[in-house]
Amino acid sequence: MTRCERFYKKLLTNPISNHSERIMQSNLRLWIVPAAYAGILVSLLGFFPSAVHAEEVLLGDPSLTAGVPGKGPITMSEIETWLDDERNFIELNPRLPLGLSQGSSQITGLDENPLTRAKIELGRQLYFDTRLSVDSTVSCASCHDPSMGYTAQTKTGIGIKGQAGGRNSPVSFNRILSDKQFWDGRADSLEAQAIGPIENPIEMGFTHEGVVKRLSSIPVYAKQFEKIFGSVTIDAVGKAIAAFERVIVTAPSPYDYNEQWRTFKNLEPEDLEDDDDLAKLYAEAAAGVKAHPMSESAKRGREIFFTEKGNCSACHVGANLADEKYHNIGVGMDKKDPDIGRHAVSNDDVDMGAFKTPTIRNVALTSPYMHDGSVATLEEVVEWYDKGGHPHKHLSTKIRPLNLNDTEEADLVEFMKACTSPTPVVETGRLPADA
């Protein structure tokens, strides 16, 4: 057994109790494995088993969201050329970028709604098209705007006729790692979520029948639905929008590069000398953390976040830093008639006032915060948790006073900012012509 093989065995099999160190071990399993386990590595890094004639793609690739080539409204001749390209109908096997790649087992929905470029492009058009609302004033992007972190920087979503909704707009990125949707999880799939706002009287104020009829009357849309789905149906609308949303993912953040480097930083030169592959991975990790550094304050905040000191990772955990569960943290529970959240769906008393855990990724870009948009800044978010939320009989047992000092609170904010990264460049203006 070589020195490196002994090193691998030690790190991959040694029991680790500390939470943050378990994360390091998980990263190690992603980045360092003997060649004999290459197939396992492929799976862990986010590849799906390849279908016949399928194409592997790294999510975040701007070509997936670049739109139909051309300028101005999409014409019939342009869409016919697009649809004649067989490459646009090849099933895509998505690979997740660094950081998110650890969540590949969470990917849902592709068995029933496989990705293709044609489907993604149709979903892109629908996502930005106000014609999905009854008065053609509101689109999906109105409340989930790429320029605003795929949310809306208002306390609650604003629908037709300037009506304010009852809840803050959740982000629409990294949805490929999420099954149930909305703050209360009332939609069982991303497809169901995509068509829900159409019939909401406050949001888009339309009907499913009405939107199908309208889209059928727009030749460029009718042509795409016919080629991709056979006809225009509300289910097809949901599948197209969901396909687009699944390819909107966050790129690696300074936090992700730092985690990758933590895997390698304790290696000695002699550990690298007889393993060229390990040396290459080491060099890549070193280059990544140098190009995307975390501040010392953010590093201290990371330790607070992933330990009992901050207890943040009790809920904000996993590749997307969200446990996909529902918790009552006391927000709004001091009101006379509070929002009951998940309880309206489950009818379970444990879910009274509970809402789905939002991701920490790109949280610096998505203010205001909480399900009701009642908290304006990350500093105020930390202060809310530090005081232990608002006392209530249904308050989650995970919420308790943290007793952080001012420096610790600031460090925690800096860590959350270090979880910020770009999302794919998306064409927003190219939509089908009316005729």
C-alpha positions in Angstrom: 0.0 0.0 0.0 1.4 3.4 -1.0 1.7 6.4 1.3 -1.3 8.1 -0.5 -3.4 4.9 -0.3 -2.8 4.8 3.4 -3.7 8.5 3.6 -7.0 7.9 1.7 -7.9 5.0 3.9 -7.2 6.9 7.1 -9.3 9.9 6.1 -12.1 8.0 4.6 -12.6 5.5 7.4 -11.6 7.4 10.5 -14.7 8.1 12.7 -15.3 11.9 13.0 -17.7 13.4 15.5 -17.4 17.1 15.0 -20.0 18.4 12.5 -17.8 20.7 10.6 -15.2 18.0 10.3 -17.8 15.5 9.0 -18.4 18.1 6.2 -14.7 18.0 5.4 -14.9 14.2 5.3 -17.8 14.4 2.9 -15.9 16.7 0.7 -13.0 14.3 0.8 -15.2 11.6 -0.5 -16.1 13.8 -3.4 -12.6 14.8 -4.4 -10.2 12.0 -3.3 -10.9 8.4 -4.2 -8.9 5.6 -5.6 -9.2 5.1 -9.3 -11.1 1.8 -8.7 -14.0 3.9 -7.3 -14.2 6.3 -10.3 -17.8 5.2 -11.0 -18.8 6.1 -7.4 -17.1 9.5 -7.8 -19.2 10.2 -10.9 -22.3 9.5 -9.0 -21.3 11.7 -6.0 -20.4 14.6 -8.2 -23.9 14.9 -9.5 -24.0 12.8 -12.7 -27.2 10.9 -13.5 -26.9 7.5 -15.2 -26.6 8.3 -18.8 -29.6 7.5 -21.1 -29.1 6.4 -24.6 -28.0 9.4 -26.7 -28.2 11.6 -23.6 -25.8 14.6 -23.1 -24.2 15.5 -19.9 -24.3 19.2 -19.0 -23.0 21.3 -16.1 -25.8 23.3 -14.8 -25.0 27.0 -14.9 -23.8 26.7 -18.5 -25.0 29.9 -20.1 -25.9 28.2 -23.4 -28.9 26.6 -21.6 -30.5 29.9 -20.9 -29.3 32.0 -23.8 -32.6 31.9 -25.7 -33.3 31.4 -29.4 -30.6 33.1 -31.4 -31.6 36.5 -32.8 -32.9 39.9 -31.7 -36.3 41.2 -31.0 -39.5 39.1 -30.7 -39.1 35.5 -31.7 -40.5 34.9 -35.2 -42.0 31.7 -36.6 -39.1 31.2 -39.0 -36.6 31.5 -36.0 -38.6 29.0 -33.9 -38.9 26.6 -36.8 -35.1 26.6 -37.3 -34.7 26.1 -33.6 -37.1 23.2 -33.5 -35.5 21.6 -36.5 -32.2 21.2 -34.6 -32.2 17.6 -33.2 -29.7 18.6 -30.6 -32.4 20.6 -28.8 -34.3 17.5 -28.2 -31.5 15.3 -26.7 -32.2 14.4 -23.1 -29.8 16.2 -20.7 -28.1 14.6 -17.7 -27.4 17.4 -15.3 -24.2 17.8 -13.4 -24.2 20.1 -10.4 -21.4 22.6 -9.7 -19.0 22.5 -6.8 -20.9 22.7 -3.5 -24.3 21.8 -4.8 -22.8 18.6 -6.2 -23.0 17.0 -2.8 -26.8 17.1 -3.2 -27.1 15.1 -6.4 -29.2 12.5 -4.6 -31.8 15.2 -3.8 -32.5 15.9 -7.5 -36.2 15.3 -8.2 -38.6 15.4 -11.1 -36.4 14.3 -14.0 -37.9 10.8 -14.3 -41.3 12.3 -15.2 -40.0 15.6 -16.8 -36.6 15.0 -18.4 -34.6 18.1 -19.4 -34.0 19.1 -23.1 -32.9 22.4 -24.5 -36.1 22.8 -26.3 -38.1 22.4 -23.1 -35.8 24.7 -21.1 -36.1 27.4 -23.8 -39.9 27.2 -23.9 -39.9 27.4 -20.1 -37.6 30.4 -20.2 -40.1 32.2 -22.5 -43.0 31.4 -20.3 -41.2 32.5 -17.1 -40.7 36.0 -18.4 -44.0 36.4 -20.3 -46.6 38.7 -18.7 -49.2 37.1 -21.0 -49.6 34.3 -18.5 -51.6 36.8 -16.3 -55.1 37.9 -17.0 -54.2 41.5 -17.8 -50.7 40.8 -19.2 -49.0 42.7 -16.5 -47.4 40.0 -14.3 -45.0 37.2 -15.1 -43.2 34.6 -13.0 -40.2 37.0 -13.0 -42.3 39.8 -11.5 -41.8 38.1 -8.1 -38.8 36.0 -8.9 -36.6 38.5 -10.8 -33.0 37.5 -11.8 -31.8 41.0 -11.1 -33.1 40.8 -7.6 -31.7 37.4 -6.7 -34.6 35.5 -8.2 -37.0 37.1 -5.7 -38.7 40.4 -5.2 -37.3 43.1 -2.9 -40.7 43.8 -1.4 -42.1 42.5 1.9 -44.6 40.3 -0.1 -45.2 39.5 -3.7 -47.1 42.1 -5.8 -49.6 40.7 -8.3 -52.1 42.1 -10.8 -53.6 45.6 -10.1 -50.8 46.2 -7.5 -52.3 43.7 -5.0 -50.0 42.6 -2.2 -49.8 38.9 -1.4 -49.6 37.5 2.1 -46.0 36.1 2.0 -42.5 37.0 0.9 -41.4 35.7 -2.5 -39.1 32.7 -2.1 -36.2 32.3 -4.4 -36.6 30.2 -7.6 -32.9 29.1 -7.9 -31.6 25.7 -6.8 -35.2 24.3 -7.1 -33.7 21.2 -8.7 -32.8 20.1 -5.1 -36.3 20.7 -3.7 -39.5 18.7 -4.0 -42.4 20.4 -2.2 -42.7 24.1 -3.0 -44.0 27.3 -1.5 -43.4 28.4 2.1 -46.0 25.9 3.3 -45.1 23.1 0.9 -48.6 22.9 -0.6 -47.3 22.0 -4.1 -45.9 18.5 -4.3 -43.7 19.3 -7.3 -42.0 22.2 -9.1 -44.4 21.5 -12.0 -47.4 22.1 -9.7 -45.8 25.2 -8.2 -45.2 26.7 -11.7 -48.9 26.8 -12.6 -50.3 27.7 -9.1 -49.9 31.5 -9.4 -51.8 31.6 -12.7 -55.1 30.9 -10.9 -54.3 32.9 -7.8 -56.6 36.0 -7.8 -53.9 38.2 -6.3 -51.0 37.0 -8.3 -51.9 36.4 -12.0 -55.7 36.3 -11.7 -56.2 34.1 -14.7 -57.5 30.5 -15.2 -55.7 27.5 -16.5 -58.2 27.3 -19.4 -57.7 30.9 -20.2 -53.9 30.7 -20.3 -54.1 27.6 -22.5 -56.4 29.3 -24.9 -54.2 32.4 -25.0 -50.9 30.5 -25.6 -52.6 28.4 -28.3 -53.5 31.7 -30.2 -49.8 32.7 -30.3 -48.3 30.9 -33.3 -44.7 30.7 -31.9 -45.9 29.2 -28.7 -48.4 26.8 -30.4 -45.6 25.5 -32.6 -43.3 24.8 -29.7 -45.9 23.1 -27.6 -46.9 20.9 -30.6 -43.4 19.8 -31.2 -42.3 19.3 -27.6 -45.5 18.1 -25.9 -48.0 17.4 -28.7 -50.4 20.2 -27.7 -50.8 23.2 -25.4 -52.0 21.9 -22.0 -51.6 23.4 -18.5 -49.5 20.3 -17.5 -47.2 21.1 -20.4 -46.9 24.7 -19.2 -45.9 23.5 -15.8 -43.4 21.1 -17.2 -41.7 23.7 -19.4 -41.4 26.3 -16.6 -40.1 23.7 -14.2 -37.5 22.6 -16.7 -36.2 26.2 -16.9 -36.2 26.7 -13.2 -34.2 23.4 -12.6 -31.3 24.8 -14.6 -31.1 28.0 -12.6 -28.4 27.1 -10.0 -25.9 29.0 -7.9 -22.3 28.9 -8.9 -19.6 28.0 -6.4 -19.2 30.6 -3.7 -16.2 31.5 -1.5 -17.7 29.2 1.1 -17.6 26.3 -1.4 -14.0 26.9 -2.5 -13.0 27.2 1.2 -14.7 23.9 2.0 -12.9 22.2 -0.9 -9.6 23.6 0.3 -10.2 22.4 3.9 -10.1 18.9 2.5 -6.6 19.4 1.2 -4.9 22.1 3.3 -3.3 19.6 5.8 -1.5 17.6 3.1 2.2 17.6 3.1 4.4 17.7 0.0 5.3 14.1 0.4 1.7 13.2 0.3 1.5 14.4 -3.3 4.8 13.2 -4.7 3.6 9.8 -5.9 0.1 10.7 -7.0 -0.3 13.0 -9.9 -4.1 13.0 -9.7 -4.1 14.1 -6.1 -1.5 16.8 -6.9 -3.7 18.1 -9.6 -6.8 18.3 -7.3 -4.7 19.9 -4.7 -3.5 22.6 -7.1 -7.1 23.2 -8.3 -8.3 23.6 -4.7 -5.5 26.0 -3.9 -6.2 28.1 -7.0 -9.9 28.1 -6.2 -9.6 29.4 -2.6 -7.0 32.0 -3.7 -9.3 33.4 -6.4 -12.4 33.3 -4.1 -11.1 33.9 -0.5 -13.2 34.1 2.6 -12.4 36.8 5.1 -11.2 35.9 8.6 -14.5 37.2 9.9 -16.4 34.8 7.6 -14.2 31.9 8.6 -15.0 32.6 12.3 -18.7 32.9 11.3 -18.5 29.5 9.6 -17.5 27.9 12.9 -20.4 29.6 14.7 -22.8 28.5 11.9 -21.8 24.8 12.0 -21.4 24.3 15.8 -23.7 24.5 18.8 -22.7 28.1 19.3 -24.9 29.3 16.5 -26.9 26.1 15.9 -27.7 27.4 12.4 -26.9 24.0 10.7 -29.7 22.4 12.7 -31.9 23.6 9.8 -29.6 25.2 7.3 -27.8 22.0 6.2 -26.9 20.0 3.1 -25.8 21.1 -0.3 -28.3 23.9 -0.5 -27.9 24.8 3.1 -31.6 24.1 3.8 -33.1 21.0 5.3 -36.4 21.1 3.2 -38.4 20.9 6.5 -40.8 23.2 8.3 -40.1 25.0 11.5 -41.9 27.6 13.7 -39.3 30.2 14.6 -41.8 32.6 16.1 -42.0 35.1 13.3 -45.5 36.7 13.2 -46.7 34.6 16.1 -47.3 37.7 18.2 -50.1 38.8 15.9 -53.8 38.4 16.8 -54.4 36.2 13.8 -51.0 34.7 12.7 -50.3 32.9 9.5 -50.5 29.2 10.4 -48.1 28.1 7.7 -47.7 24.4 7.1 -50.6 23.5 9.4 -53.0 24.6 6.7 -51.7 21.8 4.5 -50.9 19.1 7.0 -53.5 19.7 9.8 -50.8 18.6 12.2 -50.5 20.7 15.3 -46.7 20.3 15.2 -46.8 22.4 12.0 -48.7 25.3 13.5 -46.9 28.5 12.3 -44.2 26.4 10.7 -42.6 27.4 7.4 -40.1 25.8 5.0 -36.4 26.5 5.7 -35.1 28.9 3.1 -31.6 28.5 1.6 -28.6 30.5 2.9 -27.1 30.6 -0.6 -27.2 34.1 -2.1 -29.1 35.3 1.0 -27.2 38.6 0.9 -29.1 39.4 -2.3 -32.6 38.4 -1.3 -33.8 40.8 1.4 -36.3 41.3 3.0 -36.3 38.0 5.0 -38.7 35.6 6.7 -41.9 34.3 5.2 -43.6 37.6 5.8 -40.8 39.9 4.7 -40.8 41.5 8.2 -37.0 41.5 8.7 -35.0 43.9 6.5 -31.3 43.0 7.0 -29.1 40.0 7.8 -28.0 41.7 11.0 -31.7 41.8 12.1 -32.0 38.1 11.1 -29.1 37.2 13.4 -30.5 39.3 16.2 -33.9 37.4 15.9 -32.2 34.1 16.3 -29.9 35.4 19.0 -32.8 36.4 21.2 -34.5 33.0 20.6 -37.3 34.1 18.4 -40.7 35.0 19.8 -42.0 32.8 22.7 -44.9 30.7 21.6 -46.3 27.2 22.5 -45.5 26.0 19.0 -42.0 27.4 18.8 -39.5 24.9 17.5 -37.3 23.2 20.1 -34.3 24.2 17.8 -34.9 27.9 18.6 -33.1 29.1 21.8 -31.2 32.2 22.9 -27.7 32.1 21.5 -26.0 34.8 23.6 -23.7 35.9 20.9 -21.6 39.0 21.3 -21.4 41.8 18.7 -18.4 40.4 17.1 -19.9 36.9 16.8 -23.1 38.3 15.3 -21.0 40.3 12.7 -19.0 37.2 11.9 -22.1 35.2 11.3 -23.4 37.8 8.9 -20.1 37.7 7.0 -20.2 34.0 6.7 -23.7 34.2 5.1 -22.4 36.8 2.7 -19.6 34.4 1.7 -22.3 32.0 0.5 -23.1 34.4 -2.3 -22.3 33.5 -5.9 -23.5 34.2 -9.5 -26.4 32.6 -11.1 -26.5 31.8 -14.9 -26.8 34.6 -17.4 -30.3 34.5 -18.7 -32.0 36.0 -21.8 -35.0 37.9 -20.5 -36.3 39.9 -23.4 -36.6 37.4 -26.3 -40.3 36.3 -26.3 -42.6 35.1 -29.0 -44.2 37.6 -31.3 -48.0 38.0 -31.0 -48.5 36.8 -34.5 
